[in-house]
């Protein structure tokens, strides 16, 4: 486990990473809603309207002649009264292999707290320490542990745990709700899958049968182990959620082709 100190950058950068599939920005409306929510939370609200942003993003994707990948849309503010500088670029990405979706990935732990959990704000301190821990220990991801010893989220993902036929996740009030996590919650509501949002002590991780990450790039990705605790990657509920989520993406793309 690695210790992390919070670093507050002088410039606030709000951003969204959006997956592009078949030239279509997946769940774009949800990403823009979260961007505006982040702006409201940080007091940095001088953003273009959603129609302008959607047009800008689609025109950029078309100009790049790329059908697949991730784009990053960011707005940087010096203060709440300044006009933001924006960037829109395709960025490097990693999509899990079929083997990783089948066998799961290894995950570690990192003591860290985001200064503004609900806002998607660039935090280079946490990002750098997380990347170092991932590299040093050959991990896919690290889960953040708050000052009370509870698991909150991944450094670039959300996390769910499964016990029997019930999902467990940290309360949404304590985390940045990822778009994939939001879709999983909607799937569970529609399918009648029981979800409990409650603090998850790091010392209780051996009480769960399975665990998985959610995120723009990994989608729904099984965890094979968190440090020395091993999980079942073929849990029926986990596989069902993967199928539901992939179907949801296909439906979204079909409506916009």
C-alpha positions as CSV (number, residue, x, y, z in Angstrom):
1,X,0.0,0.0,0.0
2,X,1.3,3.4,-0.9
3,X,0.8,6.7,1.0
4,X,-0.6,9.7,-1.0
5,X,-0.6,13.4,-0.1
6,X,-3.1,15.6,-1.8
7,X,-1.8,18.2,-4.2
8,X,-3.9,21.2,-5.2
9,X,-2.8,22.6,-8.6
10,X,-2.9,26.4,-9.1
11,X,-4.9,25.9,-12.3
12,X,-8.1,24.0,-12.2
13,X,-8.6,21.7,-15.2
14,X,-12.1,20.1,-15.8
15,X,-12.1,17.3,-18.2
16,X,-13.9,14.3,-19.7
17,X,-12.5,11.3,-21.5
18,X,-15.0,9.9,-24.0
19,X,-14.8,6.7,-25.8
20,X,-15.2,6.8,-29.6
21,X,-16.7,3.7,-31.3
22,X,-17.5,3.6,-35.0
23,X,-16.8,7.3,-35.0
24,X,-19.6,7.9,-32.4
25,X,-18.8,9.5,-28.9
26,X,-20.4,6.9,-26.6
27,X,-22.8,8.3,-23.9
28,X,-21.8,11.9,-24.9
29,X,-24.8,13.4,-23.2
30,X,-23.9,11.9,-19.9
31,X,-20.3,13.1,-20.2
32,X,-21.4,16.6,-20.9
33,X,-23.9,16.6,-18.0
34,X,-21.0,15.6,-15.7
35,X,-18.7,18.2,-17.2
36,X,-21.3,20.9,-16.3
37,X,-21.8,19.4,-12.9
38,X,-18.1,19.6,-12.3
39,X,-18.0,23.2,-13.4
40,X,-20.8,24.1,-11.0
41,X,-19.1,22.4,-8.1
42,X,-15.8,24.2,-8.7
43,X,-17.4,27.6,-9.5
44,X,-15.9,27.4,-13.0
45,X,-19.0,27.9,-15.1
46,X,-17.8,29.8,-18.2
47,X,-18.3,26.9,-20.6
48,X,-19.8,26.7,-24.1
49,X,-23.4,25.3,-24.2
50,X,-24.0,21.6,-24.9
51,X,-25.0,22.0,-28.5
52,X,-21.8,23.9,-29.3
53,X,-19.7,21.3,-27.5
54,X,-21.4,18.4,-29.2
55,X,-20.9,20.0,-32.6
56,X,-17.2,20.7,-31.8
57,X,-16.6,17.1,-30.7
58,X,-18.3,15.5,-33.7
59,X,-16.5,17.8,-36.1
60,X,-13.2,17.0,-34.5
61,X,-13.7,13.3,-34.7
62,X,-14.7,13.6,-38.4
63,X,-11.6,15.8,-39.1
64,X,-9.3,13.2,-37.6
65,X,-10.8,10.4,-39.7
66,X,-10.6,8.0,-36.7
67,X,-13.4,5.5,-35.8
68,X,-12.0,4.2,-32.5
69,X,-10.2,5.6,-29.5
70,X,-10.5,8.0,-26.6
71,X,-10.7,11.7,-26.8
72,X,-10.1,14.1,-23.9
73,X,-12.0,17.4,-23.7
74,X,-10.5,19.7,-21.1
75,X,-11.1,23.3,-19.8
76,X,-8.4,25.0,-17.8
77,X,-9.2,28.0,-15.5
78,X,-6.9,30.3,-13.6
79,X,-9.8,31.5,-11.5
80,X,-13.6,31.6,-11.5
81,X,-13.7,34.8,-13.5
82,X,-11.3,33.9,-16.3
83,X,-12.3,32.5,-19.6
84,X,-11.2,28.9,-19.9
85,X,-8.6,27.5,-22.3
86,X,-9.8,24.3,-23.9
87,X,-8.1,21.3,-25.5
88,X,-9.7,18.5,-27.5
89,X,-7.4,15.6,-28.5
90,X,-7.3,11.9,-29.1
91,X,-5.2,10.5,-26.3
92,X,-3.4,7.2,-25.8
93,X,-5.7,4.5,-24.4
94,X,-5.6,0.8,-23.4
95,X,-8.6,-1.5,-23.8
96,X,-8.4,-4.8,-21.9
97,X,-7.8,-8.0,-23.9
98,X,-10.2,-10.8,-24.0
99,X,-7.9,-12.7,-21.7
100,X,-8.2,-9.9,-19.1
101,X,-12.0,-9.9,-19.4
102,X,-12.0,-13.6,-18.8
103,X,-9.3,-14.0,-16.2
104,X,-9.5,-10.6,-14.5
105,X,-6.8,-8.1,-13.5
106,X,-4.7,-7.5,-10.4
107,X,-5.4,-4.4,-8.4
108,X,-3.6,-2.7,-5.4
109,X,-4.4,-0.2,-2.7
110,X,-3.5,3.5,-2.3
111,X,-4.2,5.8,0.5
112,X,-5.6,9.0,-1.1
113,X,-8.6,11.4,-1.0
114,X,-9.7,13.5,-3.9
115,X,-10.2,17.2,-2.8
116,X,-13.5,17.5,-4.7
117,X,-14.8,13.9,-5.1
118,X,-17.8,14.7,-7.3
119,X,-15.9,16.9,-9.8
120,X,-13.8,15.4,-12.5
121,X,-10.8,17.7,-11.9
122,X,-7.2,16.9,-12.9
123,X,-5.2,16.0,-9.9
124,X,-1.6,15.3,-11.0
125,X,-0.5,14.4,-7.5
126,X,-2.8,11.4,-7.1
127,X,-2.4,10.5,-10.8
128,X,1.4,10.4,-10.5
129,X,1.4,8.4,-7.3
130,X,-1.1,6.0,-8.7
131,X,0.8,5.5,-11.9
132,X,4.0,4.8,-9.9
133,X,2.2,2.2,-7.7
134,X,0.7,0.6,-10.8
135,X,4.1,0.4,-12.5
136,X,6.1,-0.7,-9.5
137,X,3.7,-3.6,-8.7
138,X,2.7,-4.6,-12.2
139,X,-1.0,-3.7,-11.5
140,X,-3.9,-2.7,-13.7
141,X,-5.3,-0.2,-11.2
142,X,-5.1,0.9,-7.6
143,X,-8.2,1.5,-5.3
144,X,-8.2,4.6,-3.2
145,X,-8.6,4.3,0.6
146,X,-9.9,7.3,2.5
147,X,-8.9,8.7,5.9
148,X,-11.4,6.4,7.6
149,X,-10.0,3.3,6.0
150,X,-12.7,2.7,3.5
151,X,-12.4,1.9,-0.2
152,X,-13.9,4.7,-2.3
153,X,-13.0,4.2,-6.0
154,X,-10.1,3.4,-8.4
155,X,-7.6,6.1,-9.4
156,X,-9.3,6.1,-12.9
157,X,-12.3,3.8,-12.4
158,X,-15.1,2.9,-10.1
159,X,-15.3,-0.4,-8.3
160,X,-18.1,-2.8,-7.3
161,X,-18.0,-5.9,-5.1
162,X,-20.3,-8.9,-5.1
163,X,-21.5,-11.1,-2.3
164,X,-24.0,-13.8,-3.2
165,X,-26.3,-12.0,-5.6
166,X,-25.9,-8.5,-4.2
167,X,-23.7,-5.7,-5.5
168,X,-21.9,-3.4,-3.1
169,X,-20.3,0.0,-3.8
170,X,-19.1,3.1,-1.9
171,X,-21.8,5.7,-1.5
172,X,-22.1,8.0,-4.5
173,X,-21.6,11.0,-2.2
174,X,-18.0,9.9,-1.6
175,X,-16.9,9.3,-5.1
176,X,-16.8,10.6,-8.7
177,X,-19.6,8.7,-10.4
178,X,-18.2,7.4,-13.6
179,X,-20.5,7.2,-16.6
180,X,-20.0,3.4,-16.8
181,X,-20.9,3.1,-13.1
182,X,-24.0,5.2,-13.7
183,X,-25.1,2.8,-16.5
184,X,-24.4,-0.2,-14.2
185,X,-26.7,1.3,-11.6
186,X,-29.4,1.9,-14.2
187,X,-29.1,-1.7,-15.4
188,X,-29.4,-3.0,-11.9
189,X,-32.5,-0.9,-11.3
190,X,-34.1,-2.1,-14.5
191,X,-33.2,-5.8,-13.8
192,X,-34.1,-5.8,-10.2
193,X,-30.5,-6.4,-9.0
194,X,-30.0,-5.5,-5.4
195,X,-27.3,-2.8,-4.9
196,X,-26.1,-1.6,-1.5
197,X,-24.2,1.6,-1.3
198,X,-22.3,1.8,2.0
199,X,-18.8,2.3,3.2
200,X,-16.5,-0.6,2.4
201,X,-13.7,-1.0,4.9
202,X,-10.5,-2.1,3.4
203,X,-10.2,-4.8,6.0
204,X,-13.5,-6.4,4.8
205,X,-12.3,-7.2,1.2
206,X,-12.0,-10.9,2.0
207,X,-15.7,-11.1,2.7
208,X,-16.7,-10.7,-1.0
209,X,-17.0,-13.3,-3.7
210,X,-16.1,-11.1,-6.7
211,X,-15.2,-7.6,-7.7
212,X,-15.0,-5.6,-10.8
213,X,-13.9,-2.2,-12.2
214,X,-16.0,0.1,-14.3
215,X,-14.7,2.8,-16.6
216,X,-14.7,4.3,-20.1
217,X,-11.9,2.2,-21.4
218,X,-12.2,-1.0,-19.3
219,X,-16.1,-1.0,-19.4
220,X,-16.9,-3.8,-16.9
221,X,-13.6,-5.6,-16.0
222,X,-13.3,-8.5,-13.5
223,X,-10.7,-8.2,-10.7
224,X,-8.7,-11.4,-10.1
225,X,-7.0,-10.1,-7.0
226,X,-6.7,-7.1,-4.7
227,X,-3.2,-7.4,-3.3
228,X,-3.3,-11.0,-1.9
229,X,-7.1,-11.4,-1.8
230,X,-8.3,-13.6,-4.8
231,X,-11.7,-13.2,-6.4
232,X,-13.9,-15.3,-8.7
233,X,-13.8,-13.8,-12.2
234,X,-16.6,-15.9,-13.6
235,X,-19.3,-15.0,-11.2
236,X,-22.7,-15.3,-12.9
237,X,-23.9,-11.8,-11.9
238,X,-20.7,-10.2,-13.2
239,X,-21.0,-11.9,-16.5
240,X,-24.7,-10.9,-16.8
241,X,-23.8,-7.3,-16.1
242,X,-21.1,-7.4,-18.9
243,X,-23.6,-8.7,-21.3
244,X,-26.2,-6.0,-20.3
245,X,-23.6,-3.2,-20.6
246,X,-22.4,-4.3,-24.0
247,X,-26.0,-4.5,-25.2
248,X,-26.6,-1.0,-23.9
249,X,-23.6,0.3,-25.9
250,X,-24.8,-1.5,-29.0
251,X,-28.3,0.0,-28.7
252,X,-26.8,3.5,-28.2
253,X,-24.6,3.1,-31.4
254,X,-27.5,1.6,-33.4
255,X,-29.6,4.7,-32.7
256,X,-26.9,7.1,-33.8
257,X,-25.4,5.3,-36.8
